[in-house]
Amino acid sequence: MTIPIKTGAEIDAMRTACRLASEVLDLLTPHVKPGVTTLELDRIAHDHIVHVQGGIPATLGYQPPGYPPYPASLCTSVNHQVCHGIPNDRPLKNGDIVNIDVTVIKDGWHGDNSRMYIVGEGSIAAKRLCQITYEAMWKGIVKVRPGARLGDIGHAIQTYAEAAGYSVVREFCGHGVGRKFHEEPQVLHYGQPGTLEELKPGMIFTIEPMINAGRREIRELGDGWTIVTKDRSLSAQWEHTVLVTESGYEVLTVSAGSPPPPEFARAPLPAAA
């Protein structure tokens, strides 16, 4: 496996693309409310990416082998949808939860991130799932440093989520990102510490756990894209793009409206091993 190592100039270009992707989610935040459709959210995001940011929505027309072309500029996964939900004309209802996932291409570089949104007043159970999933992502992020292993990230996420009574989707994972939408390495959200590839400065990848309130089993809908929980339990996902630095990590997908890190992630970075 060859994991790309970005140069200083390439990292700067990724910082820009990732910031723009996060700013799309900032823009959408006040629009996510009862009565809005995910198709309208997609229109708002598309217009901003193309006409304001001068970028390209990476998902629009994206077609990996064996898939139909993806028809939208966002993925919008509602309630029991795990990932890759296609925007539609169904209005969001009070209490829904929705993951919005956006990737912006700017000057050939991909910035990839997603957030959970609670529509109106969410239930205690929905709020807890979204919060634990956010914290689980950060449990993985804080493991990133030179000399650590990819298995350290997955183990931290899995143990945190399962201790809270949730399950971790296994079929989808984080990934390297840069000039390509999906590069090496694959970043599993479960596993054993001290296993898999060693992290080195200049690596950039996403950490994006999908956590289910019920069982971890999933299935694909007939549209060829949307993934749902088999038991129809709620599912949540958060995603950041992360750089391995000389001494730890830098989260690249940050902007003025990014939710703050959990308290445990605000401590000083550990010294490099």
Helices and strands as residue ranges (DSSP letters): H 8-28, G 29-31, H 38-47, I 48-52, E 56-57, E 75-78, E 81-83, E 97-106, E 109-118, H 124-141, H 150-163, E 167-168, E 174-176, E 183-187, E 204-207, E 210-212, E 218-220, E 227-229, E 235-237, E 240-244, E 249-251, G 263-265
